[in-house]
Amino acid sequence: MLAFKTTALLAAVALASGRPTNSNSPVQVYIMMGQSNMLGEGKISPATTNGTLEFAVQTEHKYPYLVDSKGNWTTSKTVRYVAVVGNGNQSFADVKHTHNEMMSVVGGSIGPELGIGWALDQYNTNPTMCLKSCIGNRALGWDFLPPGSPSFDYTDPTNASLVYTYAGYHESPLKWVKGTTPKPIGWMAGEQYDGDTNDAQMIMNNLTYYYPGQTDYEVAGFFWWQGDKDSYDTALSERYEQNLVNLIKTLRTQFKAPNAKFVTASLGQTKKGDTSNGGKILDAMLNVDGTSGKYPDFKGNVAAVYTHPLSMGGASNSHYGGNAETYMNVGQAMGAAMVGLLKGDQQ
C-alpha cells in the first residue's frame, strides 16, 4: 500500500487555485462510485459544533485551502463537481442531481470529493471533473456486481450439508439453495452497476451542459469507497477480492479507459489484522494495491488507502457520526493516492 504524506499535500494545496484552465485539453474525468461512504454524510455546519466542517476550518484551522483570505469558501478554477443519486433501475431523467458546479463547499453535507478535488486541482491546470454516481446501501457482490461475474456456490459454515448458489450478473435473487429453482425478486445482480455507470456515461455524453465550454473528455481514473453492505454476508466478504478485481477491469473496459488509475479506500472502523468480515474486505483492498505484488498488472495504476488512521471515530454503517473531518481526511488521502499514481510515484 502506498504511504502518502497528506501534510505535504495540505501545504501544496494551500496555494490553490488562481490558475487558468488549459481549455484546449479534454476534460479529465474521475468517476467516483461506492455506497453511503462515497455519497457522504459529513456535516458542514454549525460552526459551533465540533465535528462539522465549519468548526474544523474556523476553530481548528484545518484544511486552509478551503477558504480564501476573507474567510469565504474557495472555488476551483479547473475542477468541476457533478453528482447524481439514482436507484439502479431509474431512467437518467429521474435520478437526483445534487451537484453541478465548480468544486467548492456547497450544500449541507460533504463526502470525500473536496479532498479529492483539491488534490486534482493542484496537480495540473487541465479541466477536470469529479463525477460522483452512487447511492447508499449497495453491495459489490450483489447490487454492484460487474458484468461477466459468474454465480458461485457457498457452503454454510454452520451446516456443511447446506450449500447456496449466489447470483451471477443479472441473476436473481441474491442466493438460493443449490439445486433448487431460484425465484426472482424485483432486483437482480448488477442492477446498481448498470444504473450508476449509465448515469455517469449520460453526463459525459452531455459534457457541455455539465462542464460549460468543454466538448471532449477522457476517463482518467476511478475512486471507490465501499464495502459496508458486503461485510454483513460472509460469502460476499470472502468473494470481495475477486469481485473488486473484476470491477477494476470491467470499468476500464466499459469506459474505454485501459490506462485509467483506480483508488479504493477501506472502511474506517476496520483495523489491519481484523479477522471479521470487515477484515476480509480490508485484506482484499490491500491485495489489489499495485505494491502488493499479487496482481502485477495493477502495479503503478491501482492504490488502496487504509483509512482507519484517518477516521475520527464511528463506523461506516453510522456514517462516522457525520464527522466532516473523516470525509476530508479520507478524501485528501484518496486524492494524494491518485496524484501519486498519475505522477508514477508508486514503487
VEXTORFI-628403 format. One record per residue: z, y, x of N, C-alpha, C in turn. Coordinates in steps of 0.05 Angstrom, whole numbers, padded with zeros to 5 digits, always signed. Atoms other than C-alpha are relative to their C-alpha. Layout:
% VEXTORFI-628403
ZYXZYXZYX...
***
This chain:
% VEXTORFI-628403
+00000-00024+00017+00000+00000+00000+00000+00025+00018+00001-00024-00015-00016+00069+00025+00026+00016-00002-00023-00017+00001+00041+00114+00044-00010+00029+00003+00010-00028+00000+00026+00187+00026+00023+00019+00001-00020-00020-00002+00065+00248+00044-00005+00022-00021+00005-00019+00022+00068+00286-00021+00011+00028+00007-00009-00027-00008+00107+00343+00012-00023+00015+00014+00023-00013-00013+00045+00357+00054-00020+00009-00021+00018-00007+00021+00004+00356-00009+00010+00026-00014-00012-00024+00013+00052+00407-00041-00006+00025+00016+00005-00024-00017+00044+00454+00018-00029+00008-00002+00028-00006+00000-00031+00448+00015-00009+00013-00027+00009-00010+00026-00040+00459-00060+00015+00025-00008-00014-00025+00007+00009+00517-00060-00019+00024+00003+00019-00021-00004-00051+00559-00038-00022+00001-00022+00021+00002+00019-00095+00537-00096+00001+00023-00020+00026+00010-00005-00142+00559-00123-00019+00022-00008+00018-00022+00006-00184+00621-00118-00028-00005+00010+00026+00006-00012-00245+00586-00090-00022-00002-00021+00022+00002+00019-00313+00589-00124-00008-00029-00004+00010+00026+00005-00342+00527-00156-00028-00004+00013+00026+00007-00011-00400+00494-00119-00017-00012-00023+00012+00008+00026-00440+00492-00184-00026-00015+00003+00024+00016-00004-00501+00460-00152+00005-00030+00002-00007+00028-00003-00465+00394-00144+00005-00012-00028-00007+00013+00025-00459+00344-00201+00030-00001-00004-00028+00001+00006-00392+00343-00235+00011-00027+00009-00013+00024-00009-00346+00293-00201+00020-00008-00022-00016+00009+00023-00315+00254-00260+00020-00021+00009-00021+00019-00005-00249+00218-00253+00011-00009-00027-00007+00010+00026-00235+00174-00312+00029-00011+00001-00028+00007+00000-00161+00165-00329+00006-00017-00025-00005+00019+00021-00140+00105-00370+00027-00013+00003-00026+00014+00000-00078+00064-00389+00012-00001-00027-00013-00001+00026-00027+00068-00444+00018+00025-00001-00015-00024+00004+00030+00116-00460+00009+00013+00026-00005-00012-00026+00047+00126-00386-00021+00021+00007+00022-00018-00006-00021+00157-00376-00003+00021-00021+00002-00019+00021-00021+00191-00443+00019+00024+00005-00018-00021-00009+00041+00229-00422+00019+00010-00021-00021-00010+00018+00107+00249-00454+00019+00019+00014-00018-00018-00015+00135+00297-00402+00002+00027-00015-00005-00025+00015+00167+00357-00437-00005+00025+00017+00005-00025-00014+00143+00426-00417+00023+00020-00003-00022-00019+00005+00199+00467-00449+00022-00014-00016-00006-00028-00007+00251+00495-00460+00007+00003+00030-00006-00005-00028+00263+00527-00393+00029-00004+00007-00029+00003-00005+00338+00519-00401+00009-00029+00002-00007+00028+00001+00336+00443-00404-00009-00015+00025+00007+00016-00024+00339+00400-00341-00018-00023-00008+00019+00022+00006+00280+00352-00340-00026+00011-00012+00025-00011+00010+00228+00399-00370-00016+00011+00023+00017-00011-00021+00170+00426-00330+00008+00029+00006-00009-00028-00004+00193+00498-00341+00025+00001+00016-00025+00000-00016+00262+00482-00314-00006-00007+00029+00007+00008-00028+00233+00446-00253-00013+00022+00015+00015-00022-00014+00187+00505-00237+00017+00025+00003-00014-00026+00000+00231+00564-00256+00027-00001+00013-00027+00001-00010+00300+00540-00237+00002-00016+00026-00001+00016-00024+00289+00486-00185-00022+00007+00020+00021-00010-00017+00227+00520-00156-00018-00023+00012+00018+00022-00008+00187+00455-00153-00028+00006-00010+00028-00002+00007+00111+00449-00159-00010+00029-00001+00006-00029+00000+00099+00521-00137-00030+00006-00005+00029-00005+00005+00023+00514-00144-00006+00003-00029+00005-00002+00028+00031+00512-00219+00003+00029-00011-00003-00027+00009+00049+00586-00223-00010+00020+00021+00010-00021-00018+00020+00650-00194+00023+00019+00007-00021-00018-00010+00057+00708-00162+00014+00015-00023-00012-00013+00023+00072+00736-00231+00016-00019-00018-00015+00020+00016+00102+00671-00257-00016-00011-00023+00017+00011+00021+00043+00654-00302-00012-00027+00010+00012+00026-00007+00014+00584-00304-00028+00005+00013+00026-00002-00013-00045+00578-00256-00021-00016-00014+00023+00014+00012-00114+00555-00278-00019-00007+00022+00019+00008-00020-00161+00515-00234-00027+00012-00004+00027-00011+00002-00228+00545-00218-00021-00022+00000+00019+00022-00004-00260+00477-00206+00004-00024-00018-00007+00026+00013-00224+00422-00245+00003+00005-00030-00001+00000+00029-00237+00413-00319+00017-00023-00010-00016+00022+00011-00188+00372-00361-00008-00005-00029+00008+00008+00026-00214+00335-00421+00015-00025-00008-00016+00023+00008-00172+00286-00461-00005-00007-00029+00004+00010+00028-00184+00244-00523+00018-00024-00004-00018+00022+00008-00139+00195-00560-00013-00013-00025+00013+00013+00022-00172+00143-00604+00007-00029-00002-00002+00029+00004-00160+00075-00634-00026-00013+00008+00023+00013-00012-00208+00025-00604-00024-00002-00019+00022+00003+00019-00249+00017-00668-00008+00025-00014+00008-00026+00013-00255+00091-00686-00026+00009+00012+00025-00013-00010-00321+00127-00681+00009+00024+00016-00007-00023-00017-00323+00183-00630+00006+00025-00017-00004-00023+00017-00326+00233-00686+00028+00001-00011-00027+00002+00012-00257+00210-00710+00022+00000+00021-00021+00000-00019-00220+00209-00644+00012+00028+00003-00014-00025-00002-00169+00263-00630-00006+00013+00028+00005-00015-00025-00190+00315-00578+00025+00017+00006-00024-00015-00005-00127+00341-00545-00003+00021+00022+00004-00020-00021-00154+00380-00485-00030+00002+00006+00027-00006-00010-00219+00413-00464+00001+00028+00012-00004-00026-00013-00203+00469-00415+00002-00004+00030-00005+00002-00029-00198+00484-00341+00029-00008+00004-00026+00011-00004-00137+00449-00313+00022+00021+00002-00023-00018+00001-00073+00486-00330+00022-00013-00016-00022+00011+00017-00007+00476-00366-00006+00010-00029+00007-00007+00028-00029+00474-00439+00012-00021-00018-00011+00019+00019+00005+00442-00499+00030-00003+00002-00028+00004+00000+00073+00413-00509+00011-00022+00018-00009+00021-00018+00075+00355-00461-00021-00005+00021+00019+00006-00022+00043+00330-00397+00001-00029+00008+00001+00026-00013+00022+00265-00364-00004+00005+00030+00004-00003-00028+00002+00255-00292-00024+00018+00008+00025-00014-00006-00061+00298-00298+00004+00025+00017-00003-00025-00016-00031+00362-00268+00002-00006+00030-00002+00007-00028-00011+00329-00203-00026-00011+00011+00026+00010-00008-00077+00292-00200-00020+00023+00002+00020-00021+00001-00118+00352-00219+00002+00020+00023-00003-00020-00022-00089+00400-00168-00005-00012+00027+00007+00013-00025-00096+00349-00113-00031+00000+00004+00029-00001-00001-00170+00344-00130-00011+00028+00003+00007-00028-00003-00175+00419-00136+00000+00009+00029-00003-00008-00028-00151+00427-00065-00019-00015+00018+00016+00017-00017-00195+00371-00039-00027+00012+00006+00026-00012-00005-00262+00406-00048-00007+00020-00022+00009-00021+00019-00300+00460-00086-00020-00010-00020+00019+00011+00019-00344+00414-00126+00011+00002-00029-00010+00001+00027-00340+00419-00202+00011-00028-00006-00014+00025+00004-00292+00364-00223+00011-00002-00028-00011+00004+00026-00270+00333-00288+00020-00023+00001-00020+00021+00005-00206+00294-00302-00004-00007-00030+00008+00009+00027-00228+00255-00364+00020-00022-00008-00020+00019+00009-00170+00221-00399-00008-00012-00027+00007+00014+00025-00187+00169-00452+00019-00024-00003-00019+00021+00003-00128+00127-00474+00018+00005-00024-00019-00001+00022-00076+00113-00527+00024-00018+00008-00023+00015-00007-00006+00083-00525+00000-00029-00011-00005+00027+00010+00018+00011-00536-00024-00018+00002+00024+00018-00004-00041-00027-00507+00005-00017+00025-00003+00019-00022-00041-00088-00462-00027-00005+00014+00024+00006-00015-00092-00101-00407-00010-00028-00007+00007+00027+00006-00091-00175-00425-00009-00005-00028+00007+00003+00028-00107-00163-00498-00017+00023-00009+00015-00023+00011-00127-00094-00524-00021+00010+00019+00018-00012-00020-00159-00072-00459-00014-00021+00017+00012+00022-00016-00186-00139-00436-00030+00007+00006+00027-00008-00007-00251-00125-00398-00021-00020-00009+00022+00019+00006-00318-00155-00418-00003-00022+00021+00004+00023-00019-00331-00223-00387+00025-00015+00005-00025+00014-00005-00258-00243-00387+00001-00025-00017+00000+00024+00015-00253-00316-00408+00027-00006-00013-00025+00009+00011-00200-00348-00452+00014-00018+00021-00014+00018-00018-00146-00389-00416+00023-00013-00015-00022+00015+00012-00092-00439-00432+00026+00005+00015-00026-00006-00012-00019-00427-00420+00021-00018-00013-00021+00019+00010+00038-00478-00426+00026+00015-00003-00026-00012+00005+00102-00454-00458+00020-00010+00020-00019+00009-00021+00153-00454-00401+00025-00014-00011-00023+00013+00012+00207-00477-00450-00006-00026-00015+00009+00024+00015+00166-00532-00482-00027-00009+00011+00024+00008-00014+00115-00568-00438-00021-00012-00019+00019+00012+00018+00083-00601-00499-00015+00022-00017+00012-00022+00015+00065-00532-00528-00019+00016+00018+00020-00014-00016+00001-00503-00500-00015+00020-00018+00014-00021+00015-00030-00438-00523-00027+00006+00013+00024-00011-00011-00101-00414-00515+00001+00030-00005+00001-00029+00002-00104-00339-00501-00028+00010-00002+00027-00009+00006-00163-00300-00526-00015+00011+00024+00018-00013-00019-00222-00282-00482-00011+00025-00013+00011-00025+00010-00261-00218-00491-00014-00005-00027+00010+00000+00027-00278-00206-00565+00008-00024-00017-00011+00022+00017-00238-00266-00589+00025+00011-00014-00024-00008+00016-00181-00262-00639+00012-00024-00013-00020-00020-00007-00122-00268-00648+00007-00001+00030-00008+00000-00028-00084-00258-00582+00002-00029+00011-00004+00027-00010-00066-00332-00577+00001-00019-00025-00002+00021+00020-00067-00397-00617+00007-00026+00014-00007+00026-00012-00042-00467-00606-00026-00014+00008+00024+00012-00010-00093-00503-00564-00008-00024-00017+00011+00021+00017-00138-00549-00604-00001+00007-00029+00002-00009+00028-00128-00512-00669-00022+00021-00003+00021-00020+00005-00178-00465-00702+00013+00027-00002-00013-00026+00002-00159-00393-00689-00008+00015-00026+00005-00016+00023-00153-00347-00749+00000+00029+00008+00002-00027-00010-00179-00279-00730+00015+00020-00017-00013-00022+00013-00140-00217-00747-00018+00025+00001+00017-00024+00000-00165-00145-00755-00001+00014+00027+00000-00011-00027-00166-00134-00680-00009-00022+00019+00009+00021-00018-00198-00170-00622+00004+00009+00029-00004-00006-00028-00190-00175-00547-00021+00019+00011+00018-00019-00012-00221-00116-00511-00008+00022-00018+00009-00020+00019-00227-00072-00572+00007+00028+00010-00007-00026-00010-00190-00015-00539-00016+00007+00025+00018-00004-00023-00230-00024-00475-00027+00012-00011+00025-00009+00011-00293-00015-00517+00002+00029-00009-00003-00027+00011-00266+00047-00552+00004+00021+00022-00006-00020-00020-00239+00083-00491-00023+00004+00019+00023-00003-00018-00299+00070-00447-00023+00014-00015+00021-00013+00015-00346+00091-00503+00006+00030-00004-00007-00028+00003-00307+00155-00515-00005+00016+00026+00005-00013-00026-00310+00171-00440-00030+00005+00004+00029-00003-00003-00385+00159-00440-00011+00021-00018+00009-00021+00018-00395+00203-00500+00006+00028+00010-00007-00026-00012-00360+00260-00465-00020+00007+00022+00018-00005-00022-00404+00252-00404-00029+00004-00011+00026-00004+00012-00466+00247-00449-00003+00028-00011+00000-00028+00011-00447+00316-00477+00013+00018+00020-00014-00013-00022-00427+00344-00410+00002+00030-00003+00001-00029+00001-00448+00416-00422+00021+00011-00020-00020-00008+00019-00401+00421-00482+00028-00001+00013-00027+00004-00011-00342+00395-00442+00004+00013+00027-00001-00015-00025-00359+00429-00376-00023+00020-00002+00021-00020+00004-00399+00492-00394-00014+00007+00026+00016-00007-00023-00456+00506-00347-00008-00023+00018+00006+00023-00016-00460+00436-00319-00016-00020-00015+00018+00019+00014-00513+00384-00334-00001-00027+00013+00001+00025-00014-00505+00329-00282+00028-00009+00008-00026+00011-00007-00447+00283-00266-00003-00025+00016-00003+00027-00011-00426+00223-00226+00029-00008-00002-00027+00010+00002-00365+00179-00236+00010-00005+00029-00009+00002-00027-00326+00187-00172+00025-00017+00003-00024+00015-00002-00262+00150-00189+00013-00007-00026-00015+00009+00023-00214+00117-00237+00030+00002+00006-00029+00001-00002-00139+00126-00248+00010-00018-00023-00011+00019+00019-00099+00071-00283+00030-00001+00003-00029+00002+00001-00026+00076-00303+00008-00015-00026-00003+00018+00023-00007+00019-00349+00017-00024+00008-00013+00026-00006+00030-00048-00354+00023-00006-00018-00024+00005+00015+00087-00039-00402-00004-00022-00021+00003+00020+00022+00059-00079-00461-00005-00028+00011+00005+00026-00012+00035-00136-00416+00026-00013+00008-00025+00010-00011+00106-00142-00389+00017-00015-00021-00015+00013+00021+00131-00168-00457-00011-00028-00006+00013+00027+00004+00087-00231-00452-00003-00012+00028+00001+00012-00027+00097-00277-00392-00028-00009+00008+00027+00009-00006+00027-00305-00397-00017+00024+00009+00016-00023-00008-00004-00236-00394+00010+00012+00026-00010-00010-00026+00042-00215-00337-00011-00017+00023+00010+00018-00021+00021-00276-00296-00030+00003+00003+00029-00003+00000-00052-00261-00313-00008+00028+00009+00006-00029-00004-00047-00187-00296-00017+00005+00024+00016-00005-00024-00075-00191-00226-00029-00007-00004+00028+00007+00005-00137-00228-00247-00014+00020-00019+00012-00020+00018-00148-00180-00305-00004+00027+00013+00004-00025-00013-00138-00120-00261-00024+00000+00019+00024+00002-00017-00189-00144-00211-00025+00002-00016+00023-00001+00018-00238-00156-00268-00004+00028-00011+00002-00027+00011-00222-00087-00296-00014+00019+00021+00011-00017-00021-00238-00052-00230-00030-00005+00003+00029+00006-00004-00304-00088-00221-00016+00006-00024+00015-00005+00024-00325-00082-00293-00004+00030-00005+00003-00029+00004-00312-00007-00298-00021+00011+00019+00020-00010-00019-00352+00005-00235-00028-00007-00008+00027+00008+00009-00410-00035-00263-00008+00015-00024+00007-00012+00025-00408-00006-00332-00008+00030+00003+00005-00028-00004-00407+00066-00307-00019+00005+00023+00020-00002-00021-00459+00052-00253+00012+00016+00024-00014-00014-00022-00409+00074-00200+00012-00020+00019-00010+00021-00018-00403+00019-00148+00018+00010+00021-00017-00011-00021-00370+00065-00098+00023+00016-00010-00022-00016+00011-00321+00098-00145+00027-00011+00009-00027+00008-00009-00249+00096-00119+00017-00006-00024-00017+00009+00022-00194+00065-00160+00029+00002+00009-00028-00003-00006-00120+00084-00161+00016-00010-00024-00018+00010+00021-00068+00045-00200+00029+00007+00007-00028-00007-00004+00006+00062-00209+00018-00019-00015-00018+00020+00012+00064+00016-00223+00019+00013-00021-00021-00010+00019+00118+00022-00277+00023+00011+00016-00021-00014-00016+00172+00070-00253+00026-00015+00002-00026+00014-00001+00231+00025-00270+00000-00025+00017+00001+00026-00014+00207-00035-00231+00001+00003+00030-00004-00001-00029+00232-00045-00160-00015-00023+00013+00011+00021-00016+00199-00086-00106+00021-00023+00002-00017+00023-00001+00227-00156-00106+00009-00010-00027-00007+00007+00027+00238-00157-00181-00016-00026-00008+00013+00025+00008+00222-00227-00208-00006-00002-00029+00006-00001+00029+00216-00207-00281-00030+00003-00005+00028-00005+00006+00150-00198-00317-00009+00027+00011+00007-00025-00012+00151-00126-00294-00005-00003+00030+00004+00006-00028+00157-00151-00223-00027-00013+00005+00026+00013-00003+00096-00195-00233-00023+00020-00001+00020-00021+00002+00056-00134-00254+00000+00018+00024-00001-00015-00025+00080-00094-00195-00013-00015+00023+00013+00016-00021+00061-00151-00148-00030-00001-00002+00029+00000+00005-00007-00154-00180-00013+00026+00011+00011-00026-00009-00018-00080-00166+00000+00002+00030-00002-00002-00030+00006-00084-00094-00021-00019+00013+00019+00019-00012-00040-00144-00083-00029+00010-00001+00028-00010+00001-00103-00107-00105-00004+00024+00018+00002-00022-00019-00087-00049-00059-00017-00009+00024+00018+00007-00021-00140-00047-00005+00013-00007+00026-00013+00006-00026-00089-00052+00051+00014-00028+00000-00014+00026+00002-00060-00119+00026-00016-00022+00014+00018+00020-00012-00120-00158+00053-00008-00022-00018+00006+00022+00019-00123-00203-00008-00028+00002-00011+00027-00005+00011-00187-00171-00033-00014+00018+00020+00013-00016-00021-00227-00149+00028-00019+00021-00010+00019-00020+00010-00279-00114-00015+00013+00024-00013-00014-00023+00010-00225-00068-00041+00011+00018+00022-00010-00016-00022-00207-00042+00028-00014+00027+00001+00011-00027-00001-00217+00033+00030-00008+00012-00026+00009-00011+00025-00232+00040-00043+00019-00006-00024-00020+00005+00021-00171+00014-00083+00028+00005+00012-00027-00006-00010-00100+00041-00075+00020-00004-00023-00021+00003+00019-00035+00024-00110+00023+00019+00007-00022-00018-00004+00021+00075-00119+00025-00013-00011-00026+00011+00007+00092+00048-00120+00017+00023-00011-00011-00024+00012+00126+00095-00169+00030+00000-00003-00029+00001+00005+00199+00072-00171+00014+00023+00015-00014-00022-00014+00220+00122-00117-00007+00028-00011+00009-00026+00011+00183+00177-00155+00011+00006-00028-00010-00002+00027+00215+00164-00223+00027+00013-00001-00025-00014+00003+00272+00208-00246+00019-00015-00019-00017+00016+00017+00302+00152-00288-00014-00008-00026+00013+00010+00025+00288+00117-00354-00020-00021+00007+00019+00022-00003+00234+00067-00365-00026+00007-00015+00026-00005+00012+00162+00064-00387+00001-00002-00030-00001+00004+00030+00180+00039-00457+00015+00023-00014-00013-00023+00012+00222+00102-00468-00013+00026+00011+00015-00023-00011+00171+00148-00434+00016+00016+00020-00016-00012-00021+00220+00161-00378+00017+00023-00010-00017-00020+00012+00262+00202-00425-00014+00027-00003+00015-00026+00002+00207+00255-00428+00003+00017+00025-00004-00016-00024+00225+00278-00357-00026+00007+00012+00026-00010-00011+00167+00321-00334-00003-00006+00030+00002+00005-00029+00185+00310-00261-00011-00027+00007+00011+00027-00005+00169+00236-00266-00031+00002-00001+00029-00001+00003+00099+00252-00291-00013+00017+00022+00011-00016-00022+00089+00306-00239+00001-00015+00026-00002+00015-00025+00114+00263-00182-00020-00023+00002+00020+00022+00000+00071+00204-00202-00028+00011+00002+00026-00012-00001+00011+00249-00214-00007+00009+00028+00005-00009-00027+00018+00280-00145-00006-00023+00018+00004+00023-00018+00023+00212-00112-00027-00013-00006+00026+00012+00007-00038+00185-00151-00022+00018+00010+00020-00019-00010-00077+00248-00133-00003-00002+00030+00001+00002-00029-00058+00242-00060-00013-00027+00009+00013+00026-00007-00078+00168-00060-00030+00002-00004+00029-00002+00004-00146+00185-00089-00013+00017+00022+00011-00017-00022-00157+00241-00038-00001-00016+00026+00000+00016-00025-00137+00193+00017-00024-00020+00000+00023+00018+00001-00190+00143-00007-00026+00015+00004+00025-00015-00003-00243+00197-00012-00004+00009+00029+00002-00009-00028-00227+00220+00058-00002-00023+00020+00002+00023-00017-00228+00149+00085+00025-00004+00016-00025+00003-00015-00155+00150+00106+00012-00027-00001-00013+00026+00003-00137+00080+00083-00008-00018+00023+00004+00017-00024-00129+00034+00143+00004-00029-00007
***
